[in-house]
């Protein structure tokens, strides 16, 4: 299953660190939201991508959107990744792969690794509708920052 433009964004709860869960139902339907799925914390392309969002954070914050990174690493890893790189938004652990699968952002097999997240981006408007959905075909290709920004600006 996957999420497409025009559909209602599925809500979910995921941990960002041990003992702390983020409930997207408190955000979706009231605030523009960007979901950034990525394969694995601390890998070179994923690190560069999350740091690009961090380095341009004032611009993203000025758009009034909530941003969440999502990967299949454990909450211990997502918390360390966020802290070590000074990422100003939550990095959520989809360790059980339920949300990645629901959003169509999961490789069943990537270079022999089972259940690795795909690099994908979803923009959800303040009413909870998906206005932008893109899942990259190639693991090493970053998301289109400009397309995501235009989608946030348009909703």
Secondary structure as UniProt FT lines:
FT   TURN            5..6
FT   STRAND          13..17
FT   TURN            18..19
FT   STRAND          20..23
FT   HELIX           24..26
FT   TURN            27..30
FT   STRAND          33..37
FT   TURN            41..42
FT   HELIX           44..55
FT   HELIX           57..62
FT   TURN            63..64
FT   STRAND          66..71
FT   HELIX           75..85
FT   STRAND          90..93
FT   TURN            95..96
FT   HELIX           98..102
FT   TURN            103..104
FT   STRAND          106..110
FT   TURN            111..112
FT   STRAND          113..117
FT   STRAND          120..124
FT   TURN            126..127
FT   STRAND          129..135
FT   TURN            139..140
FT   HELIX           145..154
//
